[in-house]
Amino acid sequence: MAQHILPIADLFTYSLLPNHFHLLVRVKYETDIVPCFELKKKKKFDTTENSLPDFIMQQFSNWLNGYAKAFNKMYHRKGALFMDYLKRSVVEKDSDFTSFVFYIHKNAVHHGICKKIGEWSYDGYQALLSTKPTLLLRDEVIIWFGSKDLLIKFHDKPVEIKKIDLEEY
């Protein structure tokens, strides 16, 4: 994540589940990404030859491939871990950002993995509430909700639990 994603995107929050994950990122400005491109590609960025969207997607691909290789090595296995595509949603209005933060944090509850937001160890909710160092843009998220207390209050809303097939996990 630090090597491939953080040079091109800021991370607000995440949720890592047994069979999928969610990230809420903000792609950085072109002026921040071009130096990363030039460093990694060891050549000047040229708009007639290069595409920043392609480079951004390549960074995500490199991150996922690196993780898959490490996972496969650790567990003495071979083959793909991920589907061939990423689903993406765009924050088009202010309410989308709020909805995406809640959606990501409620995902483990929604899938029946835990009973309430904050119990799942593999998402960014507790990191946002903590004072420990984090790669998340904690202050921006807290300011967005108004305060840490208002972030907690917003996340106290009931979560509808998805009926799951236990074979799925």
Phi and psi in radians as a Rosetta constraint file:
Dihedral C 1 N 2 CA 2 C 2 CIRCULARHARMONIC -1.118 0.35
Dihedral N 2 CA 2 C 2 N 3 CIRCULARHARMONIC -0.628 0.35
Dihedral C 2 N 3 CA 3 C 3 CIRCULARHARMONIC -1.368 0.35
Dihedral N 3 CA 3 C 3 N 4 CIRCULARHARMONIC -0.717 0.35
Dihedral C 3 N 4 CA 4 C 4 CIRCULARHARMONIC -1.801 0.35
Dihedral N 4 CA 4 C 4 N 5 CIRCULARHARMONIC -0.666 0.35
Dihedral C 4 N 5 CA 5 C 5 CIRCULARHARMONIC -1.697 0.35
Dihedral N 5 CA 5 C 5 N 6 CIRCULARHARMONIC -0.821 0.35
Dihedral C 5 N 6 CA 6 C 6 CIRCULARHARMONIC -1.090 0.35
Dihedral N 6 CA 6 C 6 N 7 CIRCULARHARMONIC -0.458 0.35
Dihedral C 6 N 7 CA 7 C 7 CIRCULARHARMONIC -1.192 0.35
Dihedral N 7 CA 7 C 7 N 8 CIRCULARHARMONIC -0.352 0.35
Dihedral C 7 N 8 CA 8 C 8 CIRCULARHARMONIC -2.030 0.35
Dihedral N 8 CA 8 C 8 N 9 CIRCULARHARMONIC -0.188 0.35
Dihedral C 8 N 9 CA 9 C 9 CIRCULARHARMONIC -2.642 0.35
Dihedral N 9 CA 9 C 9 N 10 CIRCULARHARMONIC 2.608 0.35
Dihedral C 9 N 10 CA 10 C 10 CIRCULARHARMONIC -1.653 0.35
Dihedral N 10 CA 10 C 10 N 11 CIRCULARHARMONIC 2.518 0.35
Dihedral C 10 N 11 CA 11 C 11 CIRCULARHARMONIC -1.885 0.35
Dihedral N 11 CA 11 C 11 N 12 CIRCULARHARMONIC 2.116 0.35
Dihedral C 11 N 12 CA 12 C 12 CIRCULARHARMONIC -1.586 0.35
Dihedral N 12 CA 12 C 12 N 13 CIRCULARHARMONIC -0.841 0.35
Dihedral C 12 N 13 CA 13 C 13 CIRCULARHARMONIC -2.855 0.35
Dihedral N 13 CA 13 C 13 N 14 CIRCULARHARMONIC 3.068 0.35
Dihedral C 13 N 14 CA 14 C 14 CIRCULARHARMONIC -2.762 0.35
Dihedral N 14 CA 14 C 14 N 15 CIRCULARHARMONIC 2.912 0.35
Dihedral C 14 N 15 CA 15 C 15 CIRCULARHARMONIC -2.615 0.35
Dihedral N 15 CA 15 C 15 N 16 CIRCULARHARMONIC 2.187 0.35
Dihedral C 15 N 16 CA 16 C 16 CIRCULARHARMONIC -1.876 0.35
Dihedral N 16 CA 16 C 16 N 17 CIRCULARHARMONIC 2.009 0.35
Dihedral C 16 N 17 CA 17 C 17 CIRCULARHARMONIC -1.969 0.35
Dihedral N 17 CA 17 C 17 N 18 CIRCULARHARMONIC 2.940 0.35
Dihedral C 17 N 18 CA 18 C 18 CIRCULARHARMONIC -1.003 0.35
Dihedral N 18 CA 18 C 18 N 19 CIRCULARHARMONIC -0.568 0.35
Dihedral C 18 N 19 CA 19 C 19 CIRCULARHARMONIC -2.198 0.35
Dihedral N 19 CA 19 C 19 N 20 CIRCULARHARMONIC 0.116 0.35
Dihedral C 19 N 20 CA 20 C 20 CIRCULARHARMONIC -2.896 0.35
Dihedral N 20 CA 20 C 20 N 21 CIRCULARHARMONIC 2.996 0.35
Dihedral C 20 N 21 CA 21 C 21 CIRCULARHARMONIC -2.511 0.35
Dihedral N 21 CA 21 C 21 N 22 CIRCULARHARMONIC 2.846 0.35
Dihedral C 21 N 22 CA 22 C 22 CIRCULARHARMONIC -2.290 0.35
Dihedral N 22 CA 22 C 22 N 23 CIRCULARHARMONIC 2.421 0.35
Dihedral C 22 N 23 CA 23 C 23 CIRCULARHARMONIC -2.239 0.35
Dihedral N 23 CA 23 C 23 N 24 CIRCULARHARMONIC 2.470 0.35
Dihedral C 23 N 24 CA 24 C 24 CIRCULARHARMONIC -1.984 0.35
Dihedral N 24 CA 24 C 24 N 25 CIRCULARHARMONIC 1.869 0.35
Dihedral C 24 N 25 CA 25 C 25 CIRCULARHARMONIC -2.165 0.35
Dihedral N 25 CA 25 C 25 N 26 CIRCULARHARMONIC 2.771 0.35
Dihedral C 25 N 26 CA 26 C 26 CIRCULARHARMONIC -2.107 0.35
Dihedral N 26 CA 26 C 26 N 27 CIRCULARHARMONIC 2.046 0.35
Dihedral C 26 N 27 CA 27 C 27 CIRCULARHARMONIC -1.140 0.35
Dihedral N 27 CA 27 C 27 N 28 CIRCULARHARMONIC 2.355 0.35
Dihedral C 27 N 28 CA 28 C 28 CIRCULARHARMONIC -1.254 0.35
Dihedral N 28 CA 28 C 28 N 29 CIRCULARHARMONIC 2.972 0.35
Dihedral C 28 N 29 CA 29 C 29 CIRCULARHARMONIC -1.235 0.35
Dihedral N 29 CA 29 C 29 N 30 CIRCULARHARMONIC 2.702 0.35
Dihedral C 29 N 30 CA 30 C 30 CIRCULARHARMONIC -0.920 0.35
Dihedral N 30 CA 30 C 30 N 31 CIRCULARHARMONIC -0.683 0.35
Dihedral C 30 N 31 CA 31 C 31 CIRCULARHARMONIC -1.114 0.35
Dihedral N 31 CA 31 C 31 N 32 CIRCULARHARMONIC -0.400 0.35
Dihedral C 31 N 32 CA 32 C 32 CIRCULARHARMONIC -1.564 0.35
Dihedral N 32 CA 32 C 32 N 33 CIRCULARHARMONIC -0.544 0.35
Dihedral C 32 N 33 CA 33 C 33 CIRCULARHARMONIC -1.419 0.35
Dihedral N 33 CA 33 C 33 N 34 CIRCULARHARMONIC -0.641 0.35
Dihedral C 33 N 34 CA 34 C 34 CIRCULARHARMONIC -0.995 0.35
Dihedral N 34 CA 34 C 34 N 35 CIRCULARHARMONIC -0.814 0.35
Dihedral C 34 N 35 CA 35 C 35 CIRCULARHARMONIC -1.061 0.35
Dihedral N 35 CA 35 C 35 N 36 CIRCULARHARMONIC -0.601 0.35
Dihedral C 35 N 36 CA 36 C 36 CIRCULARHARMONIC -1.134 0.35
Dihedral N 36 CA 36 C 36 N 37 CIRCULARHARMONIC -0.792 0.35
Dihedral C 36 N 37 CA 37 C 37 CIRCULARHARMONIC -0.968 0.35
Dihedral N 37 CA 37 C 37 N 38 CIRCULARHARMONIC -0.880 0.35
Dihedral C 37 N 38 CA 38 C 38 CIRCULARHARMONIC -1.134 0.35
Dihedral N 38 CA 38 C 38 N 39 CIRCULARHARMONIC -0.639 0.35
Dihedral C 38 N 39 CA 39 C 39 CIRCULARHARMONIC -1.171 0.35
Dihedral N 39 CA 39 C 39 N 40 CIRCULARHARMONIC -0.807 0.35
Dihedral C 39 N 40 CA 40 C 40 CIRCULARHARMONIC -1.281 0.35
Dihedral N 40 CA 40 C 40 N 41 CIRCULARHARMONIC -0.695 0.35
Dihedral C 40 N 41 CA 41 C 41 CIRCULARHARMONIC -1.539 0.35
Dihedral N 41 CA 41 C 41 N 42 CIRCULARHARMONIC -0.231 0.35
Dihedral C 41 N 42 CA 42 C 42 CIRCULARHARMONIC 0.982 0.35
Dihedral N 42 CA 42 C 42 N 43 CIRCULARHARMONIC 0.716 0.35
Dihedral C 42 N 43 CA 43 C 43 CIRCULARHARMONIC -2.746 0.35
Dihedral N 43 CA 43 C 43 N 44 CIRCULARHARMONIC 2.818 0.35
Dihedral C 43 N 44 CA 44 C 44 CIRCULARHARMONIC -1.220 0.35
Dihedral N 44 CA 44 C 44 N 45 CIRCULARHARMONIC 2.506 0.35
Dihedral C 44 N 45 CA 45 C 45 CIRCULARHARMONIC -1.346 0.35
Dihedral N 45 CA 45 C 45 N 46 CIRCULARHARMONIC 2.257 0.35
Dihedral C 45 N 46 CA 46 C 46 CIRCULARHARMONIC -2.267 0.35
Dihedral N 46 CA 46 C 46 N 47 CIRCULARHARMONIC 2.058 0.35
Dihedral C 46 N 47 CA 47 C 47 CIRCULARHARMONIC -1.099 0.35
Dihedral N 47 CA 47 C 47 N 48 CIRCULARHARMONIC -0.355 0.35
Dihedral C 47 N 48 CA 48 C 48 CIRCULARHARMONIC -1.405 0.35
Dihedral N 48 CA 48 C 48 N 49 CIRCULARHARMONIC -0.346 0.35
Dihedral C 48 N 49 CA 49 C 49 CIRCULARHARMONIC -2.011 0.35
Dihedral N 49 CA 49 C 49 N 50 CIRCULARHARMONIC -0.422 0.35
Dihedral C 49 N 50 CA 50 C 50 CIRCULARHARMONIC -2.112 0.35
Dihedral N 50 CA 50 C 50 N 51 CIRCULARHARMONIC 2.691 0.35
Dihedral C 50 N 51 CA 51 C 51 CIRCULARHARMONIC -2.192 0.35
Dihedral N 51 CA 51 C 51 N 52 CIRCULARHARMONIC 2.128 0.35
Dihedral C 51 N 52 CA 52 C 52 CIRCULARHARMONIC -1.131 0.35
Dihedral N 52 CA 52 C 52 N 53 CIRCULARHARMONIC -0.725 0.35
Dihedral C 52 N 53 CA 53 C 53 CIRCULARHARMONIC -1.018 0.35
Dihedral N 53 CA 53 C 53 N 54 CIRCULARHARMONIC -0.691 0.35
Dihedral C 53 N 54 CA 54 C 54 CIRCULARHARMONIC -1.127 0.35
Dihedral N 54 CA 54 C 54 N 55 CIRCULARHARMONIC -0.713 0.35
Dihedral C 54 N 55 CA 55 C 55 CIRCULARHARMONIC -1.110 0.35
Dihedral N 55 CA 55 C 55 N 56 CIRCULARHARMONIC -0.727 0.35
Dihedral C 55 N 56 CA 56 C 56 CIRCULARHARMONIC -1.072 0.35
Dihedral N 56 CA 56 C 56 N 57 CIRCULARHARMONIC -0.825 0.35
Dihedral C 56 N 57 CA 57 C 57 CIRCULARHARMONIC -1.136 0.35
Dihedral N 57 CA 57 C 57 N 58 CIRCULARHARMONIC -0.592 0.35
Dihedral C 57 N 58 CA 58 C 58 CIRCULARHARMONIC -1.127 0.35
Dihedral N 58 CA 58 C 58 N 59 CIRCULARHARMONIC -0.636 0.35
Dihedral C 58 N 59 CA 59 C 59 CIRCULARHARMONIC -1.119 0.35
Dihedral N 59 CA 59 C 59 N 60 CIRCULARHARMONIC -0.742 0.35
Dihedral C 59 N 60 CA 60 C 60 CIRCULARHARMONIC -1.127 0.35
Dihedral N 60 CA 60 C 60 N 61 CIRCULARHARMONIC -0.734 0.35
Dihedral C 60 N 61 CA 61 C 61 CIRCULARHARMONIC -1.074 0.35
Dihedral N 61 CA 61 C 61 N 62 CIRCULARHARMONIC -0.771 0.35
Dihedral C 61 N 62 CA 62 C 62 CIRCULARHARMONIC -1.083 0.35
Dihedral N 62 CA 62 C 62 N 63 CIRCULARHARMONIC -0.695 0.35
Dihedral C 62 N 63 CA 63 C 63 CIRCULARHARMONIC -1.097 0.35
Dihedral N 63 CA 63 C 63 N 64 CIRCULARHARMONIC -0.850 0.35
Dihedral C 63 N 64 CA 64 C 64 CIRCULARHARMONIC -1.164 0.35
Dihedral N 64 CA 64 C 64 N 65 CIRCULARHARMONIC -0.685 0.35
Dihedral C 64 N 65 CA 65 C 65 CIRCULARHARMONIC -1.144 0.35
Dihedral N 65 CA 65 C 65 N 66 CIRCULARHARMONIC -0.712 0.35
Dihedral C 65 N 66 CA 66 C 66 CIRCULARHARMONIC -1.085 0.35
Dihedral N 66 CA 66 C 66 N 67 CIRCULARHARMONIC -0.724 0.35
Dihedral C 66 N 67 CA 67 C 67 CIRCULARHARMONIC -1.126 0.35
Dihedral N 67 CA 67 C 67 N 68 CIRCULARHARMONIC -0.779 0.35
Dihedral C 67 N 68 CA 68 C 68 CIRCULARHARMONIC -1.066 0.35
Dihedral N 68 CA 68 C 68 N 69 CIRCULARHARMONIC -0.741 0.35
Dihedral C 68 N 69 CA 69 C 69 CIRCULARHARMONIC -1.102 0.35
Dihedral N 69 CA 69 C 69 N 70 CIRCULARHARMONIC -0.782 0.35
Dihedral C 69 N 70 CA 70 C 70 CIRCULARHARMONIC -1.122 0.35
Dihedral N 70 CA 70 C 70 N 71 CIRCULARHARMONIC -0.741 0.35
Dihedral C 70 N 71 CA 71 C 71 CIRCULARHARMONIC -1.084 0.35
Dihedral N 71 CA 71 C 71 N 72 CIRCULARHARMONIC -0.832 0.35
Dihedral C 71 N 72 CA 72 C 72 CIRCULARHARMONIC -1.086 0.35
Dihedral N 72 CA 72 C 72 N 73 CIRCULARHARMONIC -0.702 0.35
Dihedral C 72 N 73 CA 73 C 73 CIRCULARHARMONIC -1.133 0.35
Dihedral N 73 CA 73 C 73 N 74 CIRCULARHARMONIC -0.778 0.35
Dihedral C 73 N 74 CA 74 C 74 CIRCULARHARMONIC -1.100 0.35
Dihedral N 74 CA 74 C 74 N 75 CIRCULARHARMONIC -0.676 0.35
Dihedral C 74 N 75 CA 75 C 75 CIRCULARHARMONIC -1.826 0.35
Dihedral N 75 CA 75 C 75 N 76 CIRCULARHARMONIC 0.260 0.35
Dihedral C 75 N 76 CA 76 C 76 CIRCULARHARMONIC 0.864 0.35
Dihedral N 76 CA 76 C 76 N 77 CIRCULARHARMONIC 0.935 0.35
Dihedral C 76 N 77 CA 77 C 77 CIRCULARHARMONIC -2.330 0.35
Dihedral N 77 CA 77 C 77 N 78 CIRCULARHARMONIC 2.993 0.35
Dihedral C 77 N 78 CA 78 C 78 CIRCULARHARMONIC -2.318 0.35
Dihedral N 78 CA 78 C 78 N 79 CIRCULARHARMONIC 2.797 0.35
Dihedral C 78 N 79 CA 79 C 79 CIRCULARHARMONIC 1.879 0.35
Dihedral N 79 CA 79 C 79 N 80 CIRCULARHARMONIC 3.048 0.35
Dihedral C 79 N 80 CA 80 C 80 CIRCULARHARMONIC -1.305 0.35
Dihedral N 80 CA 80 C 80 N 81 CIRCULARHARMONIC 2.585 0.35
Dihedral C 80 N 81 CA 81 C 81 CIRCULARHARMONIC -1.869 0.35
Dihedral N 81 CA 81 C 81 N 82 CIRCULARHARMONIC -0.395 0.35
Dihedral C 81 N 82 CA 82 C 82 CIRCULARHARMONIC -2.147 0.35
Dihedral N 82 CA 82 C 82 N 83 CIRCULARHARMONIC 2.709 0.35
Dihedral C 82 N 83 CA 83 C 83 CIRCULARHARMONIC -1.194 0.35
Dihedral N 83 CA 83 C 83 N 84 CIRCULARHARMONIC 2.942 0.35
Dihedral C 83 N 84 CA 84 C 84 CIRCULARHARMONIC -1.406 0.35
Dihedral N 84 CA 84 C 84 N 85 CIRCULARHARMONIC 0.115 0.35
Dihedral C 84 N 85 CA 85 C 85 CIRCULARHARMONIC -2.522 0.35
Dihedral N 85 CA 85 C 85 N 86 CIRCULARHARMONIC 2.803 0.35
Dihedral C 85 N 86 CA 86 C 86 CIRCULARHARMONIC -1.943 0.35
Dihedral N 86 CA 86 C 86 N 87 CIRCULARHARMONIC 2.368 0.35
Dihedral C 86 N 87 CA 87 C 87 CIRCULARHARMONIC -1.510 0.35
Dihedral N 87 CA 87 C 87 N 88 CIRCULARHARMONIC 2.397 0.35
Dihedral C 87 N 88 CA 88 C 88 CIRCULARHARMONIC -2.261 0.35
Dihedral N 88 CA 88 C 88 N 89 CIRCULARHARMONIC 2.492 0.35
Dihedral C 88 N 89 CA 89 C 89 CIRCULARHARMONIC -2.208 0.35
Dihedral N 89 CA 89 C 89 N 90 CIRCULARHARMONIC 2.586 0.35
Dihedral C 89 N 90 CA 90 C 90 CIRCULARHARMONIC -1.879 0.35
Dihedral N 90 CA 90 C 90 N 91 CIRCULARHARMONIC 2.383 0.35
Dihedral C 90 N 91 CA 91 C 91 CIRCULARHARMONIC -1.350 0.35
Dihedral N 91 CA 91 C 91 N 92 CIRCULARHARMONIC 1.871 0.35
Dihedral C 91 N 92 CA 92 C 92 CIRCULARHARMONIC -1.738 0.35
Dihedral N 92 CA 92 C 92 N 93 CIRCULARHARMONIC -0.464 0.35
Dihedral C 92 N 93 CA 93 C 93 CIRCULARHARMONIC -2.479 0.35
Dihedral N 93 CA 93 C 93 N 94 CIRCULARHARMONIC 2.879 0.35
Dihedral C 93 N 94 CA 94 C 94 CIRCULARHARMONIC -0.945 0.35
Dihedral N 94 CA 94 C 94 N 95 CIRCULARHARMONIC -0.723 0.35
Dihedral C 94 N 95 CA 95 C 95 CIRCULARHARMONIC -1.128 0.35
Dihedral N 95 CA 95 C 95 N 96 CIRCULARHARMONIC -0.442 0.35
Dihedral C 95 N 96 CA 96 C 96 CIRCULARHARMONIC -1.112 0.35
Dihedral N 96 CA 96 C 96 N 97 CIRCULARHARMONIC -0.744 0.35
Dihedral C 96 N 97 CA 97 C 97 CIRCULARHARMONIC -1.054 0.35
Dihedral N 97 CA 97 C 97 N 98 CIRCULARHARMONIC -0.833 0.35
Dihedral C 97 N 98 CA 98 C 98 CIRCULARHARMONIC -1.024 0.35
Dihedral N 98 CA 98 C 98 N 99 CIRCULARHARMONIC -0.802 0.35
Dihedral C 98 N 99 CA 99 C 99 CIRCULARHARMONIC -1.109 0.35
Dihedral N 99 CA 99 C 99 N 100 CIRCULARHARMONIC -0.728 0.35
Dihedral C 99 N 100 CA 100 C 100 CIRCULARHARMONIC -1.152 0.35
Dihedral N 100 CA 100 C 100 N 101 CIRCULARHARMONIC -0.714 0.35
Dihedral C 100 N 101 CA 101 C 101 CIRCULARHARMONIC -1.051 0.35
Dihedral N 101 CA 101 C 101 N 102 CIRCULARHARMONIC -0.853 0.35
Dihedral C 101 N 102 CA 102 C 102 CIRCULARHARMONIC -1.121 0.35
Dihedral N 102 CA 102 C 102 N 103 CIRCULARHARMONIC -0.782 0.35
Dihedral C 102 N 103 CA 103 C 103 CIRCULARHARMONIC -0.981 0.35
Dihedral N 103 CA 103 C 103 N 104 CIRCULARHARMONIC -0.793 0.35
Dihedral C 103 N 104 CA 104 C 104 CIRCULARHARMONIC -1.140 0.35
Dihedral N 104 CA 104 C 104 N 105 CIRCULARHARMONIC -0.771 0.35
Dihedral C 104 N 105 CA 105 C 105 CIRCULARHARMONIC -1.263 0.35
Dihedral N 105 CA 105 C 105 N 106 CIRCULARHARMONIC -0.464 0.35
Dihedral C 105 N 106 CA 106 C 106 CIRCULARHARMONIC -1.519 0.35
Dihedral N 106 CA 106 C 106 N 107 CIRCULARHARMONIC -0.111 0.35
Dihedral C 106 N 107 CA 107 C 107 CIRCULARHARMONIC -1.041 0.35
Dihedral N 107 CA 107 C 107 N 108 CIRCULARHARMONIC -0.743 0.35
Dihedral C 107 N 108 CA 108 C 108 CIRCULARHARMONIC -1.135 0.35
Dihedral N 108 CA 108 C 108 N 109 CIRCULARHARMONIC -0.624 0.35
Dihedral C 108 N 109 CA 109 C 109 CIRCULARHARMONIC -1.219 0.35
Dihedral N 109 CA 109 C 109 N 110 CIRCULARHARMONIC -0.815 0.35
Dihedral C 109 N 110 CA 110 C 110 CIRCULARHARMONIC -0.950 0.35
Dihedral N 110 CA 110 C 110 N 111 CIRCULARHARMONIC -0.668 0.35
Dihedral C 110 N 111 CA 111 C 111 CIRCULARHARMONIC -1.562 0.35
Dihedral N 111 CA 111 C 111 N 112 CIRCULARHARMONIC 0.117 0.35
Dihedral C 111 N 112 CA 112 C 112 CIRCULARHARMONIC 1.331 0.35
Dihedral N 112 CA 112 C 112 N 113 CIRCULARHARMONIC 0.304 0.35
Dihedral C 112 N 113 CA 113 C 113 CIRCULARHARMONIC -1.395 0.35
Dihedral N 113 CA 113 C 113 N 114 CIRCULARHARMONIC -0.567 0.35
Dihedral C 113 N 114 CA 114 C 114 CIRCULARHARMONIC -2.499 0.35
Dihedral N 114 CA 114 C 114 N 115 CIRCULARHARMONIC 3.046 0.35
Dihedral C 114 N 115 CA 115 C 115 CIRCULARHARMONIC -1.651 0.35
Dihedral N 115 CA 115 C 115 N 116 CIRCULARHARMONIC -0.487 0.35
Dihedral C 115 N 116 CA 116 C 116 CIRCULARHARMONIC -2.591 0.35
Dihedral N 116 CA 116 C 116 N 117 CIRCULARHARMONIC 2.727 0.35
Dihedral C 116 N 117 CA 117 C 117 CIRCULARHARMONIC -1.043 0.35
Dihedral N 117 CA 117 C 117 N 118 CIRCULARHARMONIC 2.343 0.35
Dihedral C 117 N 118 CA 118 C 118 CIRCULARHARMONIC 1.859 0.35
Dihedral N 118 CA 118 C 118 N 119 CIRCULARHARMONIC -0.284 0.35
Dihedral C 118 N 119 CA 119 C 119 CIRCULARHARMONIC -1.480 0.35
Dihedral N 119 CA 119 C 119 N 120 CIRCULARHARMONIC -0.437 0.35
Dihedral C 119 N 120 CA 120 C 120 CIRCULARHARMONIC -1.410 0.35
Dihedral N 120 CA 120 C 120 N 121 CIRCULARHARMONIC 2.154 0.35
Dihedral C 120 N 121 CA 121 C 121 CIRCULARHARMONIC -1.320 0.35
Dihedral N 121 CA 121 C 121 N 122 CIRCULARHARMONIC -0.235 0.35
Dihedral C 121 N 122 CA 122 C 122 CIRCULARHARMONIC -1.915 0.35
Dihedral N 122 CA 122 C 122 N 123 CIRCULARHARMONIC 0.720 0.35
Dihedral C 122 N 123 CA 123 C 123 CIRCULARHARMONIC -2.440 0.35
Dihedral N 123 CA 123 C 123 N 124 CIRCULARHARMONIC 3.024 0.35
Dihedral C 123 N 124 CA 124 C 124 CIRCULARHARMONIC -1.482 0.35
Dihedral N 124 CA 124 C 124 N 125 CIRCULARHARMONIC -0.037 0.35
Dihedral C 124 N 125 CA 125 C 125 CIRCULARHARMONIC -1.009 0.35
Dihedral N 125 CA 125 C 125 N 126 CIRCULARHARMONIC -0.923 0.35
Dihedral C 125 N 126 CA 126 C 126 CIRCULARHARMONIC -1.126 0.35
Dihedral N 126 CA 126 C 126 N 127 CIRCULARHARMONIC -0.595 0.35
Dihedral C 126 N 127 CA 127 C 127 CIRCULARHARMONIC -1.122 0.35
Dihedral N 127 CA 127 C 127 N 128 CIRCULARHARMONIC -0.605 0.35
Dihedral C 127 N 128 CA 128 C 128 CIRCULARHARMONIC -1.198 0.35
Dihedral N 128 CA 128 C 128 N 129 CIRCULARHARMONIC -0.550 0.35
Dihedral C 128 N 129 CA 129 C 129 CIRCULARHARMONIC -1.497 0.35
Dihedral N 129 CA 129 C 129 N 130 CIRCULARHARMONIC -0.358 0.35
Dihedral C 129 N 130 CA 130 C 130 CIRCULARHARMONIC -1.338 0.35
Dihedral N 130 CA 130 C 130 N 131 CIRCULARHARMONIC 2.963 0.35
Dihedral C 130 N 131 CA 131 C 131 CIRCULARHARMONIC -1.917 0.35
Dihedral N 131 CA 131 C 131 N 132 CIRCULARHARMONIC 0.040 0.35
Dihedral C 131 N 132 CA 132 C 132 CIRCULARHARMONIC -1.233 0.35
Dihedral N 132 CA 132 C 132 N 133 CIRCULARHARMONIC 2.708 0.35
Dihedral C 132 N 133 CA 133 C 133 CIRCULARHARMONIC -1.009 0.35
Dihedral N 133 CA 133 C 133 N 134 CIRCULARHARMONIC 2.512 0.35
Dihedral C 133 N 134 CA 134 C 134 CIRCULARHARMONIC -2.621 0.35
Dihedral N 134 CA 134 C 134 N 135 CIRCULARHARMONIC 2.715 0.35
Dihedral C 134 N 135 CA 135 C 135 CIRCULARHARMONIC -1.474 0.35
Dihedral N 135 CA 135 C 135 N 136 CIRCULARHARMONIC -0.145 0.35
Dihedral C 135 N 136 CA 136 C 136 CIRCULARHARMONIC -1.305 0.35
Dihedral N 136 CA 136 C 136 N 137 CIRCULARHARMONIC 2.661 0.35
Dihedral C 136 N 137 CA 137 C 137 CIRCULARHARMONIC -1.449 0.35
Dihedral N 137 CA 137 C 137 N 138 CIRCULARHARMONIC 1.160 0.35
Dihedral C 137 N 138 CA 138 C 138 CIRCULARHARMONIC -0.953 0.35
Dihedral N 138 CA 138 C 138 N 139 CIRCULARHARMONIC -0.897 0.35
Dihedral C 138 N 139 CA 139 C 139 CIRCULARHARMONIC -1.050 0.35
Dihedral N 139 CA 139 C 139 N 140 CIRCULARHARMONIC -0.698 0.35
Dihedral C 139 N 140 CA 140 C 140 CIRCULARHARMONIC -1.122 0.35
Dihedral N 140 CA 140 C 140 N 141 CIRCULARHARMONIC -0.694 0.35
Dihedral C 140 N 141 CA 141 C 141 CIRCULARHARMONIC -1.183 0.35
Dihedral N 141 CA 141 C 141 N 142 CIRCULARHARMONIC -0.780 0.35
Dihedral C 141 N 142 CA 142 C 142 CIRCULARHARMONIC -1.097 0.35
Dihedral N 142 CA 142 C 142 N 143 CIRCULARHARMONIC -0.781 0.35
Dihedral C 142 N 143 CA 143 C 143 CIRCULARHARMONIC -1.072 0.35
Dihedral N 143 CA 143 C 143 N 144 CIRCULARHARMONIC -0.676 0.35
Dihedral C 143 N 144 CA 144 C 144 CIRCULARHARMONIC -1.007 0.35
Dihedral N 144 CA 144 C 144 N 145 CIRCULARHARMONIC -0.746 0.35
Dihedral C 144 N 145 CA 145 C 145 CIRCULARHARMONIC -1.462 0.35
Dihedral N 145 CA 145 C 145 N 146 CIRCULARHARMONIC -0.210 0.35
Dihedral C 145 N 146 CA 146 C 146 CIRCULARHARMONIC 1.891 0.35
Dihedral N 146 CA 146 C 146 N 147 CIRCULARHARMONIC -0.599 0.35
Dihedral C 146 N 147 CA 147 C 147 CIRCULARHARMONIC -3.078 0.35
Dihedral N 147 CA 147 C 147 N 148 CIRCULARHARMONIC 2.948 0.35
Dihedral C 147 N 148 CA 148 C 148 CIRCULARHARMONIC -1.105 0.35
Dihedral N 148 CA 148 C 148 N 149 CIRCULARHARMONIC -0.703 0.35
Dihedral C 148 N 149 CA 149 C 149 CIRCULARHARMONIC -1.100 0.35
Dihedral N 149 CA 149 C 149 N 150 CIRCULARHARMONIC -0.699 0.35
Dihedral C 149 N 150 CA 150 C 150 CIRCULARHARMONIC -1.235 0.35
Dihedral N 150 CA 150 C 150 N 151 CIRCULARHARMONIC -0.564 0.35
Dihedral C 150 N 151 CA 151 C 151 CIRCULARHARMONIC -1.077 0.35
Dihedral N 151 CA 151 C 151 N 152 CIRCULARHARMONIC -0.811 0.35
Dihedral C 151 N 152 CA 152 C 152 CIRCULARHARMONIC -1.084 0.35
Dihedral N 152 CA 152 C 152 N 153 CIRCULARHARMONIC -0.817 0.35
Dihedral C 152 N 153 CA 153 C 153 CIRCULARHARMONIC -1.034 0.35
Dihedral N 153 CA 153 C 153 N 154 CIRCULARHARMONIC -0.745 0.35
Dihedral C 153 N 154 CA 154 C 154 CIRCULARHARMONIC -1.076 0.35
Dihedral N 154 CA 154 C 154 N 155 CIRCULARHARMONIC -0.666 0.35
Dihedral C 154 N 155 CA 155 C 155 CIRCULARHARMONIC -1.392 0.35
Dihedral N 155 CA 155 C 155 N 156 CIRCULARHARMONIC -0.077 0.35
Dihedral C 155 N 156 CA 156 C 156 CIRCULARHARMONIC -1.404 0.35
Dihedral N 156 CA 156 C 156 N 157 CIRCULARHARMONIC -0.040 0.35
Dihedral C 156 N 157 CA 157 C 157 CIRCULARHARMONIC -1.083 0.35
Dihedral N 157 CA 157 C 157 N 158 CIRCULARHARMONIC 2.610 0.35
Dihedral C 157 N 158 CA 158 C 158 CIRCULARHARMONIC -1.141 0.35
Dihedral N 158 CA 158 C 158 N 159 CIRCULARHARMONIC 2.564 0.35
Dihedral C 158 N 159 CA 159 C 159 CIRCULARHARMONIC -2.004 0.35
Dihedral N 159 CA 159 C 159 N 160 CIRCULARHARMONIC 2.233 0.35
Dihedral C 159 N 160 CA 160 C 160 CIRCULARHARMONIC -1.310 0.35
Dihedral N 160 CA 160 C 160 N 161 CIRCULARHARMONIC 2.254 0.35
Dihedral C 160 N 161 CA 161 C 161 CIRCULARHARMONIC -1.591 0.35
Dihedral N 161 CA 161 C 161 N 162 CIRCULARHARMONIC 2.280 0.35
Dihedral C 161 N 162 CA 162 C 162 CIRCULARHARMONIC -1.337 0.35
Dihedral N 162 CA 162 C 162 N 163 CIRCULARHARMONIC 2.395 0.35
Dihedral C 162 N 163 CA 163 C 163 CIRCULARHARMONIC -1.298 0.35
Dihedral N 163 CA 163 C 163 N 164 CIRCULARHARMONIC 2.105 0.35
Dihedral C 163 N 164 CA 164 C 164 CIRCULARHARMONIC -2.001 0.35
Dihedral N 164 CA 164 C 164 N 165 CIRCULARHARMONIC 2.699 0.35
Dihedral C 164 N 165 CA 165 C 165 CIRCULARHARMONIC -1.605 0.35
Dihedral N 165 CA 165 C 165 N 166 CIRCULARHARMONIC 2.024 0.35
Dihedral C 165 N 166 CA 166 C 166 CIRCULARHARMONIC -1.039 0.35
Dihedral N 166 CA 166 C 166 N 167 CIRCULARHARMONIC -0.376 0.35
Dihedral C 166 N 167 CA 167 C 167 CIRCULARHARMONIC -1.169 0.35
Dihedral N 167 CA 167 C 167 N 168 CIRCULARHARMONIC -0.378 0.35
Dihedral C 167 N 168 CA 168 C 168 CIRCULARHARMONIC -1.054 0.35
Dihedral N 168 CA 168 C 168 N 169 CIRCULARHARMONIC -0.529 0.35
